[in-house]
Amino acid sequence: MKKEKQKIELKEKSKQTFTMLNGIIIALLATIGLLNRSIGSFVTFGFYVLFGNAYILFFVYLILYALVLLYSRGRKVNRLFITSLGLIFILLGVSGLFFYKEVPHPSFADIGLQIKEMGPFKDAMSTSRPNIVNSYRGGLVGGLIYTLLYLMVQKVASVVILAFIILIGFTIVIWPLIKRFYLYVKDYINVLRKRQQFFNKASQIAPQSASESRLSSKPEPINRPTYQAPTSNVSVPQVKSISTPTGLKPVSFGQTVTKQSIGLSPVAQSFAKQSTPEPKQEKMTLERQSAPSFKYELRFNLNFNVEKEAETQLVKEESTIPIVKETLDEPILKATPPIPTPTPVVEPVRVEPIYVPELEEEEEIIVKPKVRKPKVKTTYTFPPSDLLIPDAGFEDDRTNERAAEEALQALNQQFVNLNIGAQAVSYTIGPSITRFDIRMNDDESVNTINKYIPDLNIRLGGIHGRFEQVVAGKDTSGFEIPNKKTKIVRFRSCFEKLPKLTKKTKMIVPFGMDISGEIINGSLDEFPHLLVAGATGSGKSIYMHSILLTLIMRNTPDELRLLIIDPKRVEMARYAEMPHLLCPIVKEPKDAKVAFYKLVNLMEERYLKFEETGASKLSEYNEIAEEEGLEPMARIVVVVDEYADLVESEGDISTPILRLAQKSRACGIHLIISTQRPSVNIITGTIKANLPTRVALMVSSATDSKTILGQGGAEDLLGYGDMLVDCTQLSRSGFTRIQGAFVEGTEIRSVVRFLKENVEVNYYSDFLDLSERSSGPAGLTSGLDGGDDRYLEIKQWVLTQDRVSKNKLSNTFNIGFNRALKIYDMLIADGVIVETDEANSSRGAKVVVEESSPGERRIEQFYE
C-alpha cells in the first residue's frame, strides 16, 4: 500500500510540475508576442493576420490561461473552459467589428486586399508593433465572419449580430459574478422577510407588557396572577402546566427566592446551564429577557441547510427561557402564601439517530492474467510440386559445346586481326547464352575492347554479343553470345531448389538460372518492391507467373494475400476466386486507384497497431500477437500487370503508389509492378528510386534500358525470359544475367484448382466495395465536372498563373498528355485561357484577367 501511495504522490507531483511548466511557457510566449521581440514577431504577425487589431485580446487570454495553470497546480479548473469560450466569442465579435469599420460593404475579394495591405510576411522580422490606433483591421477571421453576415442580412443586422456575440461572450466571462450577486440579493431579501415576520409575531404579545413592567416593583400582599410563558407562532418546545411537586415551593414574579424555591424539570435545568455561565454567589432574581435578536449569516447558496435552520430555531427557544441569577449574601425572604402555579416543564427533544453506514473492507483486486485463447489448428495442405511439369533435362549439350569451341577459336583470331591485347581463355555454357572469359594483357585496358564489340558481332556471324567488363568472382571479363539451342528452365526445377520452408524463407522467390546453372533466388521481404519491364515477347508475364506460383505454394491464405490488378483482363484471369486473393481481381483503373488508397489507409492502421505493441516490423508484431493472443497480420503483395495503362487512365494514381513504395515495407505490403513501356513519363524518377530491385527483360531501345537500369544492355537481350537483374542481394556492383523459369498455363490451373478445392475463399470486406464514394481519401470525388474529376482543381490553379501550356498541365498534375489536352480545351471553352498565335505557342496560352485588378478576379473565381 505504501508503494502504491508513493507512486500516486509521484504522479501527482509530476502532473503539477508539467502543468506549471506549461503555464510558464504559455506566459513567456504571450509576453514575447506582446513585446514583439525575437520569435515573438512571427507570433504577433501571425495572429495579426488572423484577428487584425484584436490580436492583443488573444495574448491577454494566453496570459490569463497561464496564470490559471500556475494557480491550479494540476487541479481541475472546469470554469476555465467556459471562460475560454466567452473570450473566443469576444475575440470573434471584435474582429468582425474592426473589419466593418474598415470595409462597411465588403466582398470576399476585400479580404485578400486587406491582408495584402497588412504587409508581407517579411515584415514579421520588424520590431515595430502593428498600428492599432490609426487603422482598423479585422484580419482574415473577422473578414470572413462579417462578409458572410453581410451577404446574408446586410450591414445593420450584421453589426447587431456582432454586438450580440460580444455580449454573449462578456456574459459568459462574468457569469460567476452575476450568479454571486443574484444569490447575495436573494439571501438579503429572505433575511429582511424573516425579520419582518418576527416583529409581526412579537406585536401579537404586546398586551402582556403591563404585567412584565411589574417585574421591577415590590410584590403586594395580594394574590397576583402567576407567570405564563409568552406564546408565539414560533415553533418552540411544548410547555405543559402540571401541579407543583412535593418538596418544592411555588414562586411568583417579584419575589426574592432561593435556588431551591424554583421547580423546573431536569431538561429545563440543562437548558439553563448551557445558556448561562457558571453560577456565582449573588442574589437570585427571576427576570424576563427582552425580545430576541437574530443574526443571520449571509451565505452564497440558494439551498439553506435544514440543520442550520434547526440550530437557529433552537437559539430562539433558548432565548425565551428565563435566566436565573442567584446570590447567597442576602437572607431568604418569606414569600407570600403560595399560590398554586403551573411549573413549566419542557419535554425532551427527540433526537433522531444518525445512520452512519459501515465502511466495507477494501476488496482485494485480483488481476487476472491474460488467458490466450487456444487457436484451433486447421490442417492446411500446401500444393505439392507434383502438380508442376518436371524438367526433361538438357538434350542439346553437344550442339552448344561444338558451337562454343568454334566461337572460342574465332574470337582469338579476331583479337589478333584487330590487334587487341586480349585472349579468350575459357567458356561457360548457360541455358540460353555462352560466356567467354576474356583476359586482357597487362598493358591493355579493358575499356579498349568496347569499341570493337560491333566488329566482333559482325565477324562472328551477326550475333548480338554483350561485353561485361567485370564478372563477379573472376579476374577476367566476359563476352556473352547466344546458344545455338536454348535450354528451357522449368519452374519445377527452380521451385524444388529453394531453401527449406521456414518462417524466414516463406517470401523467397526464384529469379531463374544463371549462366553457371545455379538457381538464383531472393527474399521479397528484403527487396522490398520489384519493378519488371520488358517489351512484348520478352517473357515478362511468364516471370510474373513464376513469382505468384511460388508465393501461393509456400504461404497459407492467413500468411499472405494478393491484390492483383490486371487492366488487360486476360493475363491474370487464371487466379480468379483463389483463396489467397485480398479481393476479386481488379480490372478497372478507377477501381485500382481506390484500392491503392485503401491500402494506404490499411498501412497507416497497421503502423498505429505497431506503435501500441512496440513492434517495428510485421514479423515482430506477429510474434507479440502470438504471445498475447492478438490476431496476426498477413503480408500483402500487390501485383500490377500493366502499369502504363493505369497511368494513362488515372494520372494521379502514382500518388498512393509512391506512398506505399516509401513506407509500406515494415508493415508487410510489397509492390510488384510490371510495364511494357518503361518511358520516363511512366516510370518517373521518384517511383524508380523507391523500387530498388529491378528486372529488365528485352526492351526495344537503349533509352528504355537506361530508364530501368540506368545504363544500356537490356536492348541486347534475347527475349523469352532472358533478363538482367539489378538487386543488391545478388550483386553489389553490376547486373546479373539470368534465364527466367518457364511456367505453362496448365501448371497455373492445376495449382489454383488444388487451392480452391481445399480452402474456402474469404475476401477482405473493406476491399469489396471499390467505388470512389467509399474510398475516403482526399482527391477522390464522386461527381465529375466538365467530364473530368480534376477539372475544378486544375482550373483553380490556372487562375493563379499568367500562362499555361499542355505540357505544364501534364507535368504539374502528373496526368497523361491526352488528358491534359482535353482539360486544356475545356479551359479555352470556358473562357479561362485564350489560345495564342503560332509564334507564341511555346509560351502557352494566356490566362484571361480583368483590366484593373487581376487579383480580385482570381479570388472571386476561387470562391465561386
N, C-alpha and C positions, 0 to 999 in steps of 0.2 A: 504493500500500500504506500509506503514512504517513497519508493522509487517512482510509482505512478504519480504521486503528488509532485515530486521533484520534476518529472517530465512535464506535467501540466504547467507548473510555475515557469519552467524554462520556455515553453511555447508561448505563454502569455508575455513574458519579458521580451522575447524575440519579436512578437507581434507588436508590442508597444514601441520597441526600437525602430522597427520597419515603418510604422505609422508616423513616428516623429521624423524619421529621415525623409519620408515623402513630403511631409509638411514643410520641412526646411528647404527641400529642392524646389517645391512649387513657389514658396515665398521668394526665394532668390530669383527664380525665373521671372516672376511677376515684377519684382523690383528692378531687375535689369531691363525688362521691357519698358517700364515706365521711365527709367532714366535714359533709355535709348542709347546704350553704350555696348560696344563689343558685339557679342552674339545677339544681344537684345535688339539691335537694329533690324535684324532679319525677322525676329518675332514681332516687333512693333509694326513693321511694314506689312507683314502677312495679315495681321488682324485689322490693320488699317484698310487694306484692300477688301477684306470681308465685311467689316462693320462700319467703315468710314470713321467719322468723328466719335462714334460711340465706342471705339475700341478701349477707351480708358475704363469704361464700366466693366469690361471683361477682365482687365487686370485687377481692378478693385475686388471683383468676385474671387479671383485666384488668391489674393492675399487673405480675404476672409476665410476662404476654404482652408488655406494653410494654417491659419490661427485656430480654427476649429479642430483640425487634425492634431495640432500640438496640445491643445487643451484636453481633448478626449483621451489621448494616450491609449488607443486601442479599443476604448469603449464604443459601443454602437451609438451613433447620433442619427436617429431616424429623421429628425427635423431638418437636418442639413439638406437632404434630397428635395424636400418640399420647398425649402428656401431657394435652392438652386433653380428649381423650375420657375419660381417667381422672378428671379433675376434674369433668366433667359427670356421670359415674356417682356420684361422691361427693355432688355437689350434689343430685341427684335422690333418693338414698337418705336423706340427712339431712333434706330437706324432707318426705319421707314419714314418717320417724320423728317429726318435730315434730308433724305432723298427727295421728299415732297418739297422741302424748302428750296432745293436747288433746281429741280425739274418738276414743276406743277403738272404738266401734261406730258407724261413720259411715253416711251415705246421701248421695246426690247433693244433697239439699236442704241438708245441713250445710255443704257447700262455700260456697254462696251466703251462708248465715248468718254463717260465719266471716269471709268477705270484707267483709260489712257491718260486723262488729264492728271490723275494722281501721280504719274511719274513712272518710269520703267523700274524694273526690279533692281537695277544697279544703284538706284537712289537709296536702297536699304543700307548701303555702306556709309551713307552720310550720317553724321551725328546730329543733324538738325532735326528737331521734332516737327511732325506734320502740323500744318497750320489749322487749328481748330477754332479760331476766333473769327477770322475774316471770311471763311468759306464754310459751306455745309456739304459734307459728303456722307452719303448713306451707304456707300460700299456695295459690294455685289449682293449681299443678303438683303439689305434694305431696298435696293433697286428691284430685286425680284419680287419682294413682298408688296411694295407699293404699286409696281406696274401691274401685277396680277389683280390687285384690288381695284385699281383704276380702270382696267379693261372690263371688269365685271360690274362695278357700282359707281363709277365716275369719282370725281375729286372729293366732294363734300363728304359723301358716305365713307370714302376711304380714310379720310382724316379722322372721322368719328370712330371708325373701327380701330384704327391705330391707337387713338387715345383710350378706348375701352380696353385694348390689350395691355397698355401700360397700367391702367387702373387695376386690372385683374392681377398683374404681376406685383404691384405695390401692395394690394390686399393680401396676397399670399405671403409676402415677405413679413408684413407686420401683423399677421393673423394672431400670433401668441399674445401680443399686446392688446389687441382688440378683445380677445377672449378674456384676458385677465381683468380688463376694465369693466366688461359686462358682468363678470362674476362679482367684482367689488361692489358695483352699484346694486346688484340684486341682493347681496348679503346685507348691505346697508339699509335697504328698504325693508327687508324682513326684520331687522333689529328694531327699526322705528315702529313697525306694526306691532311687534310683541310688547314693546314698552307702552304703547298706547293701550293695548288690551289690558296690561297690568294695572295702569292707572284707572281705567274704566271699572275694573273689578274692585279696586280699592275704594272707589267712591261709593260703592254699594254698602259698605260697613261704616259709613260716616256717622249715623245716629249713636254709635257706641262711644263716640269721643267724649261725651259728658261723663260717662262712668269712668273712662280712662283718666280724666282730669282729676279724679278724686284720689288717685294713687299717691299723690304727694301730700295730701291733707291728713290730719289726725283722724282716727276712727271715732265715730259717735257711738254712744251706748244704745244703739237701736239695731234692730235686725236689718241687715243690708243684703241686697241680692248677691248671691255668690258669683264668682268669676266663671265665665264660659269663654272658651277659646273662640276667637273670631272665625266666622265661616266665610269661605270664598269658594269660587268655582275652580280654584287651582287644585289640582289633584294632590292631596296630602294623605298621610296615613290616617286611617279611620280611628276616631276617638269615641269611646263608649263611656257612659255615665254609670258608675257602679257604686254600691254602698261602701262607706268607709270601713276598711278592715279593722279588726280589733287591734288595740295597741298603738294606733296612730291617731293623732289629734287633727281634726279638720281645721283649716286655716282659711281666713277670708282676707281679702285685699286690704292693705293698710296696716296690718298687724306686724308687730316685731316678734319674730318666731325663731325657734332653733331649727337645726337641720332635721331633728327627729320629728318635728311637727308637720313635715310635708310628706304626704303619701303619694309616691309615684311608683309606677311599675318598674321592674328591673330594666325593661327595654328603654323607657324614658330616661332613667338614670344614666344608661350607657350613652344615649344621645347627648345628655347634658355634659358628661365627662369629655366627650370628643369635641364639643363646641366651646368649652371653657378651659382656661389654664388650670394649673394645679391649685387646689383650694388653699387660701391663706387665712390667718386669724383676723377676721374682720366681721363686721356686723352683717348678718344675713337679712336681706330685704328682697321682697318679691317685686320685680319690675317688669314692665312690658316693653319689649323692643319696639322701636319705630318701624315704619314701613320698610320692607326690604328693598335694597338697591341691587340692581343686576349689572354685571359686567359681561358684556358679550365680546367674544374674541372674533375678529373678522377673519374668515377663512376663505381662501380662493378655491372653494369646492362647492359644486352645485348640490350634492347629496350630503345632508347633515347626518352625522353618525347617531344612531339611536341610543347608543350607550352614553354619549356625551349629553344628549337631551335628558336622559335619566339622571345623570350626575347634576345637571343644572336644576332639575326639579327637586332633587334631594337637598341641595343647598337652600332652596326656598322653604322646604319643610323644616329644616333645622333652624332657619331664621325666625320661624314663628313659635319655637319652643321657649317658654320663659326661662330667663337666665337667673340663677340663684347665687346670691352673694351671702357669705356668712362671716360672722365675727364672733369671737368668744370673749371680747373685753366687756361688753355690756351685759347686764343681768337679763335673765329671761323674764319678760313681762307676762303678766297673766292676761290671757285673752278673754274676750267676752264669751258669754256662754256659747258653746259650739253650735253652729248651725249646720245641719247635715247638708253637705255639698257633695256633688259628684266628684270623684277623683279622676282626672284624665289618665287614662291608660292607653298606651299606644300598642296596637297589635304588632307583633313582629313581622317584619317584611319577609316575604317568601323569596328566597334566592334560588333561582333555577340552577341546577348543576350544569357546569360547562363540560361538554363532551370533548375529551381530548383523545383523538384516535391513537391507538397504539402503533408505534413505529415498527414496521415489519423488518425483520432481519434481512440484510442485503443478501440477495441470492447470488450464489457463485455463478459467474458467467463461464460457461463451458464452451470453449471454442472448438468446434468440431473440425477435424481435418478434412480437407477436400478429398472426397472419395471419387476416384476416377471410375467412370462407368466402363465396364469391360466391353471392348469392341467385339462385335460378333464377326468373327473371321469368316469371310466368304471365300470359297475356293475360286481362284482365278487361274485360268489356264492360258498361258501365252501361246500365240500361234507358233507351231513348230516350223523348223526350217525345211521340213519335207514338203511343205506347200510350194516351195520355190524350185525353179528348174536347176538341176545340177550342172556343173561345168563339164564340158565334153573333153577338155584337155587341149593341149597345143598340137595341132596336126601339121602345121606348116613351118616347123622349126628349121628343117634343112633348106627350104627355099630361102628363108631370110638369112641363114648363115652364108649361103653361097653369094647372095647379093651383098652382104656386108663385107666379105673378103674382096670382092671386086671393087666395091666403093672405097675400101681402105687403100688399095693399090692406086686407084685413080686419084685420090686426094693427095697422096705423097708425090705423084707425078706432077700434079698441078702446082704444088708448092715449089717444086724445082723449076718448073717452067716460068712461074711468076716471080721467082727469086724471093720467096717468103721464107724467112728463117724459122720454119716450124715443121713438125712431123706428127703424123697420126700414128700413135703407138698401140692403141687397142680400141676395142669397141664393146658396147653393151646393147643387146637386143631387148627391146621392151615390147609391150603389147602392140603398139602402133608405130613406134619410131625406133631408130637405132642411133645411139650417141657414140660418136668417135672422140676419143681422148686425144687432144691436141697439146703437145708440149712445145713451147716456144724456146728458141735458142736464148742463151744468156744475154746476148747483145741485141735482142729483138723485143720490142714492146708488144703487148697484147693488143693495143689499140690499132696497130698497123694492119692487122688482118681484117678489120671491119670493112675497109673499103674494097676488099677483094671478094666479099661474100657473094655479090651478084655474079661475078665471073665464075666462081666455083659452082653456083647453082646451074648456070648455063652449061658448063663443061661436064657436069655430072648428069646431064640428060634433062635439064629444065625442071629440076625438082625444087621444092620450097624448103631450102635448108635454113636452119636457125643457129646462130652462133651465140654461145653463152660464155662470157669471159671468165666467170668464176663458178666452179662447181663445188658445192658444199662437201667438205671432207676429202677433197682431192687437190693435188698440186698441178693439175692440168686444166685446160679449158675444154669446152665441149662444142662439138658441131653435130647437130641433130638433123637427120634426114628421115623421110617416111619409109616404112617397111613395104616390101613387095606384097605381103599378105598380112592383113590386120587380124590380130587375135581378139576375140570377143571376151571381155571380162564380165563374167556372170555376177549378178548381185549376190547369189548364194555364197560364192567363194569369198566375197568381201564380208558378208554378214557373219559367217561362221568363224572368221579370224578376228573378230572383235574381242576386246577383253571380256573376261568373265563378268556376268551380270551382278552388280552390287549397287548400293545406293549412290556411290560416287561415279559409276560408269553408265548409268541409265541414259544419259544425254550424249553419249559418244556416237557420232555418225561417221560413216566412211566417205572419203573423197573418191577413192578408186585405187588403182595400182600404178606405181611409179615405174620408171624405166628398168630398175633392178628387179622388179617382180614382187616388191613388198606392198602390203596393203597399208595405205596411208589413211589415218582417221584423226579426228579432232573432237573435242568436247564442246557441245553447243553452249553450255552454261559459262564457258570461258571465252567464247568468241567476242561478245555475246550475240551479235547480229551478223547477218550474212547478206551480201549483195551478189547476185548472179546475173551476168549479162552475156548475151550471145545472139547471133543472127539466126534466121530460120535454118533448120537443119544442123545446127551446131550441137544438139543434144542437151539443150538447156532443160526442157521439160522432163527428159529421162532422168537427169541428175536430180531434179526436184522430187521425182517419184522415189528415188533411192533413199533420200533423206526421210521422206514421210513414212515409207515402209519400215525403216529402221526404228523410228520413234514409236510407232504403234505396236511393233513386235517386241519392244523391250520395256514398255511402260503400260501401266493399267490406266483406265479412264479416270481414276481418282488421283493419279500422279501427274497426268498430262492431258491437256486439252488443246485442240487445234482450232484455229479460226482461219478458214480457207476462203480467200477472195479470188474468184475466177470470172473476170469480165468476159472471157471468151466462151464461157458456159459449157465447154465440152471436155477440156483437158482434165479437170478435176472432178468430173461428174461421177467417176467410179467410187469416190469416197462418200457418196451421199448416204445419209442415215447411219453413219458409222458411230459407234458409242464414244469414240474419242473426240467428237466434234463439240465445240463450245456452243454452236448454234448451227442451223442449216447453212449450207454453202451460200455465201453472199455473191450475188451476180450483178447487182445494180450499183453503179458508182455512188449514188446518193446514199444507199444503204451502207456502203462501205465507209463513207465519211462518218455516218452516225455511229457505226461500230467502233471506229477508231476513237471517237470522242468518249464513248462509253468505256473503252479500255483505259483511257486517261483517267477517268473517274475511278475505275477499279484500282488503278495503280496508286492513286492518292489514298484510297481507303486502306490498301494494304500497308502503306507506309505509316498510317496512323496506328494500325494494329502493331506494327513493328515497334513503334515508339512506346506503346503501352506495355509491351512484354520485354522491352530492352533488347530485341533482336536487331541484327544489322543486315541480314540477308535471309532468303527464303529457307535454306536448309537449316539455319539456326532456329528460325521460328518454328519449323515443323518439329524439331527436337523438343523445344519448350512445349509445344502443343501436345506432343505425345506424353510428356511428363505430367502436365496439368489437366489433361482431358479436354483440350480445346480441339476445334475442328482444323485439321491441316489444310494447307493451301496447295493447289495443283499448279504446275508450271503451264504457261500458256505460250504456244508457238503460233505466230501469225504468218501465214504463207500467202504472198501476193504473187499471182502467176504473171500478170502483165501490168506493171506499174505505170507505164506510159499512157495506157488507156485511162487510168484513173486520173492522172494529172490533167489530161486534155479535157476530160468531162468535168472534174471538180478541181479547179486550180488550187483552192485553199486547203486541199486535203493534206498537203505537205506539213501544215502546222501541227496537227496532232501526231503525225508520224515522227516529226522531229522531236517532239516532247517525249514520245516513247523511246526513241533511239537514245536520247540523252539520259533518261532517268530510270528506265524500266529494268535494267539488268539485275539490280539487287532484289527486286520483288518478283523475279521469275517470269518476266514477259520477254520473249525473244522475237525478233523480226527476221524473216527470210523473204527478201524482195528480189524479184527477177524482172527483167525487161529485155525487149528485143532492140530497143533504140537507146543506147546509153549516151544520149547527147547532153550537152551542158544544161539545156533547158529542163530536161527530165531529171538527171542526176546532178543536183546543184552541189556546190562546194560544202555547204553545211550538212547536207544529207550524207555525202560521201565521207565526211570527217567523222561522223558518228556511226558508220558501218565499217568497222576496222577490217573485217575479214571479207575478201572479195575473190570471186571466182570468175575468171574471164574465159569464156569459150570462144570459138571462132567468131570474129567480128568482120565487118565489111571494110573498115578503113583503120589507118593508124591513129586517126583522131579519136575514134571511139575507144581504141585501146588505151590511149592516154587519159581519156575520161575515167576509165575504170581503174587502170593500174598505175597511171601516172607516167607511163612510157609505152613505146611501141612493142610489138611482139605478138599480140593476140591476133593480129591480121594474118600471120603466117601459120596459124594452127590448121589442123587437118579437118576439123569437124568431127561429128559422130562421137562426142564425148572427150575429145582431146582438149585439155584445159590447162590454164596457168593459174595457180593458187597463190594468193598473197595473204599469208597467215603467219603470225608471229609464233604460233605453236609448232609450225613446221620448219620455218627458216627465218632467222633474224635479218638476213640480207639476201636479196634476190627472190625469185619466184620458183615454185616447184611445179614441174610439168607432170601431169597425172592423166591417166586414161580412166574416165569415169565408168562406173558399173552400168551394165545394160539391164533394164527391167522391162519385161513384157507385160502386156495387159492382162494375160491370164494369171500371172502371179499376183497382181494387184487385186483382181476379182476374187481369187482364192482366199487371200488373207482377210479381205473385208468381209467376205461371206462367213468365214470362220468366226470373226468377232461378232457379227450380227446374230449368229446362232447361239452364242454363249453369253453375251452381255446385252442387257436392255439399253436402249437409247435414253439418255437423260440430259436434256439441254439445260443451259443456264437460263433462268426465267428472265433475267434483265436484258438478255440479248435476243429475245424472241420478237420484240417489237422494235424494229429499226426505222420507224418513221421519224421524220425530223421533229415532230411535236413532242416526242418522248425523249429526245436526246439530251436537251437541257443546256448544252454549253452555249456561251455567248458566241454569236457569229452565225448560228443556225436559226433561220426564221421559217415560220410555217407558211407565210404568204409570199407571193412574188410581186414585184413592182416593175412594170415595163418588160416583163419576160425574163428578168434576171434577178436573183435574190440578193445580189450585192450592188445593185444599181444605185440605191439611195446612199449607201456608204461611199461609193466612188464619186457620186455627184457632190456630196458634201465636201469631199477632199478637193475636187476640181475647183470648187468655188474659192478655195484658199490659194489657188495658183494663178499665175499670169498666162502661162501657156501650157499646153498638154498635148502629148502625142500618143500614138497607139503603142509604141514600144515602152514609153514611160508608164502607161497603164499596166501593161503586161508585167514589167519588172517590179513595179511598186507593190502590186497586189498579188503577185505570183500566180497569174492566171495565163491561160493559153492565148496565143496571138489571135486566133479566130474569135475567142470570146471577147478579147479586148477590142477587136474591130467592131463587133456587134454593139458593145457599150459605147464606143466612140460615135457610131452612127446615131444611137439613141440620144446622146448628148447634143448632137447637131440638130436633131429633130425637135428637141425641147428648147432650143434657143440658148443653151448654156454656153456653147462654144461656137465660133464662126470659123469655117474652113478657110484657109489662106490659099493664095495662088501657088503655083508650082515653084516659083523662085524661092519662097519662104517655107516650103513644105517640110524641110528638115527641122525647122524650129517648132513645128507642131501648130495646132490650132490656138487661136486667141480666145481667152475667156471673156465673155461679154460682161461689161460692168456699166454702171450709170456714169453720167458725166461728172457730177460734183464729188460724190462720196462713195468710192468703191467699197470701203469697209462696211458702210451701213447696209448696202445691198447684200453683201455676203452674209452678214449676221442675220438679216431678215429672212433670207432664204434658208439659213441653217435652222431657224426656229419655226419655219412654216410646216 
